[in-house]
Amino acid sequence: MDRRSFGKISLGTTLGLAAQAAWPQEAGFPSRPMRLVVPYPPGGGSDILARAVAPAMGELLGQPVLIDNRPGAATIIGAETVARSAPDGYSLLLGNVATLAVNPSLFKEKLPYSPTRDFRSIGMMGRFGMILVANPGLQAKSLPQLIEFAKRQSGPLNYASPGIGSPHHLAMELLKDRAGIDMTHVAYKGIAPAIQDLISGQVMLMVLDTGAGAAELIKSGRLKAIASFTDQRIPGFEDIPTTVEAGFKDLEVWGWQGLVVPSGVPDATVNKLSNALIGSLKNAAVSKRLLDAGITPAPMAPAAFDKFWRDEGEKWRVLIEKAGIKLQ
């Protein structure tokens, strides 16, 4: 996202958002439809996740959960929309690694919301596996071979990502740091053009998430899988070895999503929403739909999810500062 786009988010929001006061618990919550803000356009992996879970949550809560797509500005538009909403439980945000963990370190004082101040957790929803893939012409077939190959090269390998600060980009920067190798980042505006240039050989490597058609691209031979950034093999991709198997115990990266609400939402409302979320993710039909889309259901209670994304934020803060990652 360029500086001009960032400036269009909203006038005056850089002054910050006041912490929400505790909202009185509504008897019989919910008594009307709720909205789930998805900070991406319709059709992508996060939108698929939201549209699979929302109807099941609505059935358990007795009121519909309506999807409200608010894309743009590295998820900031959607996040700010919910952060500034009444803390009554009727506005939920699909928050992910960018919204909750990466944006504070990339945008710093320019970020018009604070994840730790303006949101409280409902729970994790699901996660996408991250797979290191290569152009079929690359000599290396495994992660150790790739690292050895990169160290022998007279110049750095180039790799693509769908944007600066995306989990795809950060996974490669983490690999560079842990393996002590050099690679050149080529940032694209979205996943599709990056994949096209990888297939054509304009770039040689990238990280692809399991919700971006990875299975078809790998099985067809258009791309070569090197390793998954996981501690266990990913469902549906069991033939791909993991970074942990290659000897890197601290090289795990997921594209994850969860639900958060404004910080002043009462405890009883949070608990009710959390129970509905967990119940939805345990629904066999919902689980199958997610797995078919390359999304691993990952139910997590509010306190656990809250700790998780705060720990992720610290992990990426350290890497972003060490690697000198900045928005262009």
VOGU-3710 file (C-alpha; in Angstrom, 3 decimals, decimal comma):
1> mdrrsfgkis> 0,000/0,000/0,000  1,492/3,396/-0,959  1,474/6,518/1,192  -1,282/8,169/-0,860  -3,593/5,199/-0,330  -2,879/5,276/3,388  -3,788/8,943/3,528  -7,218/8,171/2,117  -8,214/5,903/4,996  -9,989/8,676/6,883
11> lgttlglaaq> -9,224/12,217/7,859  -8,200/12,679/11,435  -8,084/9,041/12,482  -4,371/9,206/13,171  -5,257/10,980/16,399  -6,060/7,498/17,723  -9,156/5,764/19,030  -10,324/6,305/22,564  -10,567/3,163/24,632  -14,142/1,908/24,728
21> aawpqeagfp> -15,896/2,055/28,071  -17,546/-1,143/29,216  -20,941/-1,541/27,538  -23,915/-2,762/29,561  -24,825/-6,378/28,902  -27,955/-6,692/26,785  -30,492/-9,122/28,169  -31,278/-11,735/25,553  -28,303/-10,892/23,318  -28,475/-11,032/20,363
31> srpmrlvvpy> -31,846/-9,514/19,569  -31,033/-8,422/16,012  -28,669/-9,348/13,165  -24,918/-8,976/13,641  -22,330/-7,997/11,045  -18,986/-9,642/10,454  -16,603/-7,216/8,757  -14,177/-8,949/6,381  -11,329/-6,579/5,421  -10,950/-8,222/1,987
41> ppgggsdila> -12,984/-8,371/-1,228  -15,447/-11,231/-1,797  -14,060/-14,496/-3,143  -10,723/-14,817/-1,381  -9,728/-17,302/1,288  -10,660/-15,073/4,232  -14,040/-14,339/2,691  -14,638/-18,055/2,102  -13,817/-18,715/5,750  -16,194/-16,031/6,979
51> ravapamgel> -19,045/-17,153/4,721  -18,643/-20,765/5,853  -18,689/-19,955/9,569  -21,147/-17,042/9,760  -24,357/-18,983/8,938  -23,538/-21,678/11,486  -22,861/-19,037/14,140  -26,143/-17,366/13,277  -28,046/-20,604/13,794  -26,492/-21,106/17,233
61> lgqpvlidnr> -27,088/-17,483/18,254  -30,628/-17,267/16,891  -29,845/-14,200/14,747  -28,113/-13,958/11,343  -24,455/-12,968/11,069  -24,184/-10,859/7,911  -20,935/-10,472/5,971  -19,776/-6,898/5,360  -16,752/-6,738/3,014  -14,605/-3,655/3,711
71> pgaatiigae> -11,394/-4,208/1,722  -8,429/-1,914/1,357  -5,403/-0,323/3,003  -3,816/-3,532/4,303  -7,025/-4,435/6,230  -6,994/-1,057/8,012  -10,321/0,152/6,599  -12,200/-2,867/7,933  -10,340/-2,866/11,234  -11,018/0,796/11,895
81> tvarsapdgy> -14,693/0,326/11,013  -15,118/-2,196/13,822  -12,802/-0,453/16,290  -15,013/2,644/16,094  -18,274/0,698/16,377  -20,414/0,525/19,492  -19,016/-2,165/21,828  -22,311/-4,017/21,984  -21,310/-7,273/20,273  -23,126/-6,586/17,019
91> slllgnvatl> -19,981/-5,665/15,052  -17,306/-8,342/14,660  -14,056/-8,263/12,707  -12,274/-11,061/10,945  -8,830/-10,156/12,217  -5,750/-11,833/10,853  -1,975/-11,766/11,043  -1,841/-8,422/9,201  -4,555/-6,696/11,219  -3,496/-7,825/14,663
101> avnpslfkek> 0,193/-8,738/14,496  2,004/-7,060/11,588  0,383/-3,673/10,952  1,511/-2,133/14,266  5,161/-2,716/13,323  4,770/-1,634/9,690  2,670/1,499/10,183  3,671/2,352/13,761  2,255/5,730/14,841  0,361/6,104/11,542
111> lpysptrdfr> -1,874/3,137/12,307  -5,335/4,538/13,199  -6,132/1,732/15,631  -4,322/-0,245/18,300  -4,994/-3,998/18,373  -4,174/-4,250/22,078  -6,229/-1,206/23,046  -9,175/-1,283/20,653  -10,024/-4,996/20,348  -10,725/-7,992/22,510
121> sigmmgrfgm> -10,662/-11,565/21,273  -13,549/-13,901/20,507  -11,355/-16,734/19,237  -9,335/-18,140/16,392  -11,252/-19,413/13,366  -8,842/-21,089/10,974  -5,426/-20,992/9,408  -3,840/-21,433/6,000  -0,696/-23,488/5,641  2,225/-21,678/3,999
131> ilvanpglqa> 4,186/-23,638/1,402  7,501/-22,685/-0,168  7,193/-23,303/-3,903  9,609/-22,865/-6,784  9,689/-22,641/-10,532  10,135/-26,231/-11,808  13,434/-25,196/-13,383  15,077/-24,507/-10,033  17,668/-27,200/-9,292  16,858/-27,610/-5,595
141> kslpqliefa> 14,187/-30,143/-4,608  14,328/-29,829/-0,814  14,912/-27,081/1,721  18,483/-28,184/2,554  19,271/-28,301/-1,178  17,757/-24,844/-1,654  19,824/-23,368/1,159  23,006/-24,941/-0,221  22,131/-23,719/-3,732  21,467/-20,169/-2,473
151> krqsgplnya> 24,817/-20,045/-0,692  26,657/-21,146/-3,864  25,074/-18,524/-6,110  27,118/-15,549/-7,222  24,029/-13,375/-6,752  20,903/-13,679/-4,602  17,851/-15,604/-5,728  14,713/-13,578/-6,273  11,387/-14,406/-4,708  7,881/-13,030/-5,110
161> spgigsphhl> 5,209/-12,094/-2,605  1,711/-10,583/-2,878  2,863/-7,530/-0,939  5,210/-6,072/1,663  4,403/-7,356/5,129  2,204/-10,209/3,939  2,756/-13,534/5,732  4,156/-14,819/2,415  6,809/-12,087/2,490  7,572/-12,476/6,193
171> amellkdrag> 7,931/-16,251/5,891  10,710/-15,788/3,333  12,420/-13,128/5,438  12,271/-15,502/8,397  13,842/-18,231/6,243  16,610/-15,855/5,174  17,307/-14,981/8,791  17,263/-18,537/10,139  19,230/-20,081/7,252  21,716/-17,236/6,769
181> idmthvaykg> 21,029/-16,849/3,054  20,370/-13,862/0,805  17,348/-13,507/-1,481  15,848/-10,518/-3,259  12,217/-9,663/-2,612  9,964/-8,743/-5,525  6,644/-7,393/-4,208  3,533/-7,720/-6,368  0,062/-6,244/-6,003  -1,718/-9,475/-5,191
191> iapaiqdlis> -1,125/-13,202/-5,394  -2,234/-13,804/-9,015  0,468/-11,772/-10,830  3,120/-13,184/-8,499  2,099/-16,747/-9,378  2,108/-15,933/-13,099  5,680/-14,619/-12,977  6,800/-17,573/-10,871  5,421/-20,033/-13,404  7,039/-18,135/-16,281
201> gqvmlmvldt> 10,407/-17,980/-14,510  10,583/-14,216/-13,953  11,044/-15,069/-10,275  12,185/-18,395/-8,881  10,543/-18,766/-5,471  7,598/-17,688/-3,375  5,454/-18,778/-0,463  1,959/-19,852/-1,440  -0,859/-20,327/1,043  -3,089/-23,382/0,848
211> gagaaeliks> -6,128/-21,219/0,126  -4,656/-19,846/-3,122  -5,041/-22,893/-5,376  -1,767/-24,400/-4,181  -2,892/-28,007/-4,576  -3,759/-27,674/-8,263  -0,597/-25,726/-9,103  1,640/-28,276/-7,383  -0,131/-31,415/-8,601  -0,148/-30,131/-12,191
221> grlkaiasft> 3,615/-29,630/-12,088  3,430/-25,915/-12,819  5,096/-25,286/-9,467  7,442/-27,406/-7,350  6,847/-27,713/-3,601  9,945/-27,373/-1,427  8,614/-27,358/2,150  5,730/-26,246/4,325  6,362/-23,701/7,096  4,787/-25,964/9,707
231> dqripgfedi> 5,669/-28,350/12,497  3,330/-31,040/11,119  2,380/-31,903/7,575  -0,624/-29,983/6,292  -3,900/-31,867/5,671  -4,208/-32,418/1,942  -0,477/-31,765/1,442  0,920/-34,700/3,399  3,627/-35,433/0,820  5,314/-32,056/1,404
241> pttveagfkd> 8,012/-32,128/4,129  8,030/-29,433/6,791  10,622/-26,870/7,797  10,808/-28,567/11,203  11,681/-31,878/9,525  14,473/-30,016/7,750  15,921/-29,027/11,124  14,381/-25,578/11,672  12,332/-25,740/14,868  11,622/-21,987/14,874
251> levwgwqglv> 10,571/-21,611/11,236  6,809/-21,973/11,490  4,443/-19,550/9,737  0,683/-19,693/9,275  -1,797/-17,377/7,664  -4,367/-17,262/10,469  -7,738/-15,621/11,044  -9,891/-15,044/14,089  -12,728/-12,950/15,442  -12,330/-9,811/17,518
261> vpsgvpdatv> -14,774/-7,163/18,749  -14,416/-3,624/20,149  -12,669/-3,604/23,488  -15,672/-2,581/25,571  -17,869/-5,565/24,697  -19,087/-7,196/27,952  -17,643/-10,517/29,114  -20,977/-12,341/28,874  -21,375/-11,262/25,235  -17,813/-12,318/24,413
271> nklsnaligs> -18,421/-15,732/25,967  -21,645/-16,209/24,033  -19,996/-15,288/20,738  -17,012/-17,506/21,519  -19,206/-20,520/22,266  -21,042/-19,994/18,986  -17,762/-19,708/17,065  -16,302/-22,870/18,583  -19,558/-24,739/18,030  -19,614/-23,668/14,379
281> lknaavskrl> -16,051/-24,834/13,762  -16,925/-28,241/15,218  -19,823/-28,553/12,773  -18,891/-31,369/10,349  -20,294/-29,597/7,279  -18,461/-26,349/8,097  -15,218/-28,201/8,800  -15,408/-30,057/5,487  -16,071/-26,877/3,561  -13,044/-25,220/5,119
291> ldagitpapm> -10,733/-28,179/4,555  -11,864/-28,395/0,924  -10,830/-24,748/0,554  -7,383/-25,388/2,057  -8,273/-23,899/5,449  -7,570/-25,828/8,660  -10,241/-25,183/11,334  -8,518/-23,909/14,470  -10,993/-23,210/17,287  -9,424/-21,281/20,124
301> apaafdkfwr> -10,959/-19,657/23,202  -10,684/-15,867/23,750  -7,823/-15,873/26,274  -5,735/-18,315/24,247  -6,301/-16,411/21,003  -5,507/-13,121/22,709  -2,140/-14,454/23,875  -1,512/-16,048/20,476  -1,824/-12,902/18,385  0,100/-10,806/20,902
311> degekwrvli> 2,961/-13,323/20,761  2,776/-13,244/16,960  2,985/-9,464/17,047  6,191/-9,598/19,061  7,674/-12,266/16,791  7,056/-10,198/13,666  8,120/-6,937/15,328  11,562/-8,405/16,009  11,911/-9,684/12,433  10,604/-6,501/10,791
321> ekagiklq> 13,053/-4,384/12,757  15,984/-6,749/12,197  15,343/-7,054/8,457  14,595/-3,343/8,054  11,257/-4,029/6,351  9,528/-0,768/5,415  6,549/0,198/3,308  7,498/1,704/-0,020
//
